[in-house]
Amino acid sequence: MGNSTQNRIDFTFTDAQATAIMDHLNAIRQLLPPIGLTKKERKTLHGANVNNKAFIEDAITSINTTTEKVVPDFINTADMEKDLLLFEQVHTIQSLMEVVAQQLSDIKRLTAHELYEKALTTHNLFEIAS
């Protein structure tokens, strides 16, 4: 059993702070395009990593630098460049959101741990007293 007297987190949000956080998160949600994938799409659609991002960039460069008409008109390089920019923007935003999510998860875990340890100690004390 851990040290149930240790209180590593001594904090609560004020109502104003909690409201401000929720307002900011909702504002972020409102700024995002209304995209929602199905479970199947999340599993089957291509993702991007360092290697295939470089592949995508090479394809855009090739299309933009070739003088021959190799690529059909329905493949629009402006759309590809716009999508690549959005991908990079989302990647940057998501990286920061993951840091925030981990911080929230750590706060929640530590709070739960402290609560459980104190409840367990209380339970054991009542058992001893009875």
C-alpha positions in Angstrom: 0.0 0.0 0.0 1.3 3.5 -0.8 1.5 6.4 1.5 -2.1 7.4 2.0 -1.1 10.6 3.8 0.8 11.9 0.8 -1.2 14.6 -1.1 0.7 15.1 -4.3 -2.2 17.1 -5.9 -3.9 19.8 -3.9 -5.9 21.6 -6.6 -9.4 22.2 -7.9 -10.5 24.3 -10.8 -12.6 27.3 -10.0 -16.0 27.3 -11.7 -14.7 30.1 -13.9 -11.5 28.1 -14.9 -13.5 24.9 -15.6 -16.0 27.0 -17.7 -13.2 28.7 -19.6 -11.5 25.4 -20.4 -14.8 24.0 -21.7 -15.5 27.2 -23.7 -12.0 27.0 -25.3 -12.4 23.4 -26.2 -15.9 24.0 -27.7 -14.4 27.0 -29.6 -11.7 24.7 -31.1 -14.4 22.1 -32.1 -16.3 24.9 -33.9 -13.2 25.8 -35.9 -12.7 22.3 -37.1 -14.3 21.0 -40.3 -17.3 18.8 -39.7 -15.5 15.5 -40.5 -16.5 12.2 -38.9 -15.3 8.8 -39.9 -16.9 5.5 -39.4 -15.0 2.8 -37.5 -14.4 1.0 -40.8 -13.0 4.1 -42.4 -10.7 4.7 -39.4 -9.3 1.2 -40.0 -9.1 1.2 -43.8 -8.2 4.8 -44.9 -4.6 5.4 -45.6 -2.7 7.3 -42.9 0.6 9.2 -43.3 3.9 8.7 -41.7 7.4 10.1 -42.5 7.9 7.7 -45.4 4.6 8.1 -47.2 4.5 11.9 -46.5 7.7 12.1 -48.4 6.2 10.0 -51.1 3.2 12.5 -51.3 5.6 15.5 -51.4 7.6 13.8 -54.2 4.4 13.2 -56.2 3.4 16.9 -55.9 6.9 18.0 -56.9 6.9 15.6 -59.9 3.5 16.9 -61.1 4.6 20.5 -60.7 7.9 20.1 -62.4 7.1 17.8 -65.4 6.5 19.4 -68.7 4.7 16.3 -70.1 1.0 15.8 -69.7 1.2 12.6 -67.6 -1.3 13.3 -64.9 -5.0 13.5 -65.7 -6.9 16.7 -64.9 -8.9 15.1 -62.1 -5.7 15.0 -60.0 -5.5 18.6 -59.0 -2.1 19.6 -57.5 -3.6 22.7 -55.8 -6.0 20.4 -53.9 -3.1 18.1 -53.0 -1.0 21.0 -51.8 -4.0 22.3 -49.8 -4.6 18.9 -48.2 -0.9 18.5 -47.4 -1.0 21.9 -45.7 -4.1 20.9 -43.7 -2.4 17.6 -42.8 0.7 19.5 -41.4 -1.5 22.0 -39.5 -3.6 19.2 -37.9 -0.5 17.3 -37.0 1.0 20.3 -35.2 -2.3 21.0 -33.4 -2.8 17.3 -32.6 0.6 17.1 -31.1 -0.2 19.8 -28.6 -3.6 18.4 -27.9 -1.9 15.0 -27.1 0.3 16.8 -24.6 -2.7 18.4 -23.0 -4.7 15.1 -23.0 -1.7 13.3 -21.4 -1.6 16.0 -18.7 -5.3 15.6 -18.0 -4.9 11.8 -17.9 -2.0 12.1 -15.4 -4.0 14.5 -13.2 -7.0 12.1 -13.3 -4.8 9.1 -12.5 -3.0 10.7 -9.6 -6.3 12.0 -8.2 -7.9 8.6 -8.5 -4.9 6.9 -6.9 -4.9 9.3 -3.9 -8.7 8.8 -3.5 -8.4 5.0 -3.6 -5.5 4.8 -1.2 -7.3 7.0 1.3 -10.5 5.0 0.9 -8.6 1.7 1.3 -6.9 3.0 4.4 -10.2 4.2 5.8 -11.8 0.8 5.1 -8.9 -1.0 6.8 -9.1 1.2 9.9 -12.9 0.5 10.2 -12.1 -3.2 9.8 -9.5 -3.1 12.6 -11.9 -1.1 14.8 -14.7 -3.5 14.5 
